[in-house]
Amino acid sequence: MNDSSLNQYEFGSYGIFSDGVNTCKTFNNEVNTNMDILSTCQTQLNNGSVFMGPACDSCVEGFSKASSKLTSCVTNFSAIGSYLVESSSTYKAGDDASTKLIALEGGKIVTSEHKSSNSGNANQDSIYNYLSKQGFNDAAICGILANIHHESGFDPHALGDGGTSYGICQWHKGRWDNLKSYCSEHGLDSTTVEGQLEFLMHELKDNYPSLYESFKNTPNTEQGAYDVAYQMTVKFERPANAEASGQNRGKTATSKFWPTYNT
């Protein structure tokens, strides 16, 4: 696991434990592979082979990789152990953990809450629930919802700009191609809300990291909802008349979505 990233799971998925187990398996495979190399090296040493140098170098490199895997494994299980100790006094059998999120960040486990939406619009609810599970607060979600509302009305099949833009965020030309490529490479369906949300997160994290961080850290206030809607419009969606559109979408975030989700 790369401790510099935030790996987030719902409690029910036990994902963090799977990461630890997978790391152990990888470490074990590395050791077994390099034990074979060590045996070869030892045989060549016994035979006085002149070719023992490359084998020894390969062995050393392999054990170095295995050591790195072990360090990651220890970090993961240390975090898991700390979490279990801390949570034992907080949660008991029968508690509802369905709204809990668990994440490993910098070798430490952090938890947060997420809510569910039941607005009557299935796609809107899916988007809200997905973003909540990603750790966005209601203000940020309202700002993002306002943009998607104006772009597509939450329709993943929406076409715009004379058939050159597509999906909930109306990805245009090259970005539409990127949506299809990303989903194809990751086993996702680019025509669904789920696939498009995964691509949206990919774009924000990889192509707009400053914007992503500002969304994750926006104050959970009505002004925060306005600011996220405005910033997403002028920096991410970039429609014609972006300034005026941003102001309009900011108002939509505060008048339509903030009263619904700020409960």
C-alpha positions in Angstrom: 0.0 0.0 0.0 1.2 3.5 -0.8 0.9 5.4 2.4 1.0 8.7 0.5 -2.5 8.0 -0.9 -5.8 7.8 0.9 -7.3 4.3 0.6 -10.8 4.4 1.8 -13.2 1.6 2.5 -16.6 1.0 4.0 -16.4 -1.0 7.2 -18.3 -3.9 5.6 -15.7 -4.4 2.8 -12.8 -5.1 5.2 -10.6 -3.6 2.5 -7.9 -2.5 4.8 -7.5 -6.1 6.1 -7.3 -7.4 2.5 -4.5 -4.9 1.8 -2.6 -6.3 4.7 -3.1 -9.9 3.7 -2.2 -9.1 0.1 1.0 -7.4 1.2 1.9 -10.5 3.2 1.3 -12.7 0.2 3.4 -10.5 -2.0 6.2 -10.4 0.6 6.1 -14.2 0.9 6.3 -14.6 -2.9 9.3 -12.3 -3.0 11.1 -14.3 -0.4 10.4 -17.6 -2.0 11.5 -16.4 -5.4 14.7 -15.0 -4.0 15.4 -18.1 -1.9 15.6 -19.9 -5.3 18.1 -17.3 -6.5 20.1 -17.7 -3.3 20.2 -21.4 -3.8 21.5 -21.0 -7.3 24.1 -18.5 -6.1 25.2 -20.9 -3.4 25.6 -23.7 -5.9 27.6 -21.5 -8.2 29.8 -20.5 -5.3 30.4 -24.1 -4.4 31.3 -24.8 -8.0 33.5 -21.8 -8.2 31.5 -20.5 -11.1 32.6 -17.3 -12.7 28.9 -16.4 -13.3 28.0 -16.1 -9.6 28.2 -12.3 -9.6 24.9 -11.5 -11.5 23.1 -14.1 -9.5 24.3 -12.6 -6.2 23.4 -9.1 -7.4 19.9 -10.3 -8.3 19.5 -11.9 -5.0 20.5 -8.8 -3.1 18.0 -6.7 -5.2 15.3 -9.2 -4.5 15.7 -9.2 -0.8 15.8 -5.4 -0.8 12.3 -5.5 -2.5 11.1 -8.1 0.0 12.3 -5.9 2.9 10.3 -3.0 1.5 7.2 -5.2 1.3 7.7 -6.3 4.9 8.0 -2.7 6.0 4.7 -1.9 4.3 3.1 -5.0 5.9 4.2 -4.0 9.3 2.9 -0.5 8.8 -0.5 -1.8 7.7 -0.9 -4.2 10.6 0.3 -1.7 13.1 -2.4 0.7 11.9 -5.0 -2.1 12.1 -4.0 -3.1 15.6 -4.1 0.5 16.8 -7.5 1.0 15.3 -8.9 -2.2 16.9 -7.7 -1.1 20.3 -9.1 2.4 19.9 -12.5 1.2 18.5 -13.0 -1.5 21.1 -14.2 1.2 23.5 -16.3 3.0 20.9 -18.2 0.2 19.1 -19.9 -2.8 20.4 -21.7 -5.8 18.9 -24.9 -4.7 17.2 -23.8 -1.2 16.4 -24.8 0.0 12.9 -21.5 0.6 11.1 -23.1 1.1 7.7 -22.5 4.9 7.7 -18.9 4.6 8.9 -15.9 5.0 6.6 -12.4 3.8 7.4 -9.3 5.0 5.7 -5.5 4.5 6.0 -3.7 7.8 5.8 0.0 8.2 6.6 0.1 4.9 8.4 -2.9 5.9 10.6 -6.5 4.8 10.4 -9.1 7.6 10.3 -12.8 7.3 10.3 -15.7 9.5 9.1 -19.4 9.4 8.6 -21.3 9.4 5.4 -25.1 10.0 4.9 -27.4 8.6 2.3 -29.7 10.5 0.0 -33.3 9.7 -0.8 -34.5 12.5 -3.0 -36.6 10.5 -5.4 -34.2 11.0 -8.2 -32.2 7.7 -8.4 -29.2 9.2 -10.3 -29.0 12.2 -8.0 -29.1 9.9 -5.0 -26.4 7.7 -6.5 -24.2 10.7 -7.0 -24.7 12.1 -3.5 -24.1 8.7 -1.9 -20.9 8.2 -3.9 -19.5 11.6 -3.1 -20.4 11.2 0.6 -18.5 7.9 0.7 -15.6 9.7 -0.9 -15.4 11.9 2.1 -16.9 15.1 0.7 -19.0 17.2 3.1 -22.5 18.4 2.2 -21.4 21.8 1.0 -18.9 20.3 -1.5 -21.5 17.7 -2.7 -24.1 20.5 -3.2 -21.7 22.4 -5.3 -20.9 19.4 -7.5 -24.6 18.4 -7.7 -25.4 22.0 -8.9 -23.0 21.6 -11.8 -24.2 18.2 -12.8 -27.8 19.4 -12.6 -27.1 22.2 -15.1 -24.8 20.1 -17.3 -27.0 17.0 -17.8 -29.9 16.9 -15.3 -28.2 13.8 -13.9 -28.6 11.9 -17.1 -25.5 9.7 -17.9 -26.6 9.4 -21.5 -27.1 13.2 -22.1 -25.6 14.5 -25.3 -24.8 18.2 -25.9 -22.9 20.6 -28.1 -24.3 19.1 -31.2 -23.5 15.5 -30.1 -19.9 16.2 -29.1 -20.3 16.2 -25.3 -21.6 13.4 -23.2 -22.5 12.2 -19.8 -23.3 13.7 -16.4 -20.5 16.3 -16.7 -20.8 16.7 -20.5 -17.3 15.7 -21.2 -16.4 17.3 -24.5 -14.6 15.6 -27.4 -11.1 14.6 -26.1 -12.4 14.3 -22.5 -15.2 12.1 -23.7 -12.6 9.9 -25.4 -10.7 9.8 -22.1 -13.8 8.8 -20.3 -14.3 5.8 -22.6 -10.6 4.8 -22.4 -10.4 5.1 -18.6 -13.6 3.0 -18.1 -12.4 0.4 -20.6 -9.0 0.1 -18.9 -10.6 -0.2 -15.4 -13.5 -2.6 -16.2 -16.1 0.1 -15.9 -19.1 1.1 -18.1 -18.7 4.6 -19.5 -22.4 4.9 -20.1 -23.4 4.5 -16.4 -23.5 6.9 -13.5 -21.1 4.7 -11.6 -18.5 4.6 -14.3 -18.7 8.3 -14.9 -18.3 9.1 -11.2 -15.2 7.0 -11.1 -13.8 9.0 -14.0 -14.8 12.2 -12.4 -12.8 11.3 -9.3 -9.9 10.3 -11.5 -10.0 13.7 -13.3 -10.2 15.7 -10.1 -7.4 13.8 -8.3 -5.0 13.5 -11.3 -5.7 16.5 -13.5 -7.1 19.1 -11.0 -5.5 18.2 -7.7 -5.7 21.7 -6.3 -9.4 21.9 -7.1 -9.9 18.4 -5.5 -8.1 19.5 -2.3 -10.2 22.7 -2.1 -13.4 20.7 -2.5 -12.3 18.2 0.2 -11.5 21.1 2.6 -14.3 23.5 1.9 -16.2 24.7 4.9 -19.5 22.9 5.4 -21.6 26.0 5.0 -23.9 27.6 2.5 -21.1 29.8 1.3 -18.9 26.7 0.9 -21.6 25.2 -1.4 -21.7 28.3 -3.5 -17.9 28.4 -3.7 -17.6 24.8 -4.9 -20.3 25.3 -7.5 -18.6 28.4 -8.8 -15.1 27.0 -8.8 -16.2 23.7 -10.5 -17.9 25.8 -13.2 -15.0 28.1 -14.1 -12.1 25.7 -13.6 -13.5 22.2 -14.4 -16.6 22.5 -16.6 -15.6 25.8 -18.3 -18.8 26.5 -20.2 -19.4 29.6 -22.4 -19.8 32.7 -20.2 -18.2 30.8 -17.4 -18.3 33.7 -14.9 -22.1 34.2 -15.2 -22.6 30.4 -15.3 -20.6 30.0 -12.2 -22.6 32.6 -10.3 -25.9 31.0 -11.5 -24.7 27.5 -10.4 -23.6 28.8 -7.1 -27.1 30.1 -6.5 -28.5 26.7 -7.5 -26.3 25.0 -5.0 -27.5 27.3 -2.2 -31.1 27.5 -3.1 -31.9 24.0 -4.4 -29.5 21.5 -2.9 -28.1 23.1 0.3 -31.6 23.3 2.0 -32.2 19.6 1.0 -29.0 18.2 2.4 -28.1 20.5 5.2 -30.1 18.6 7.8 
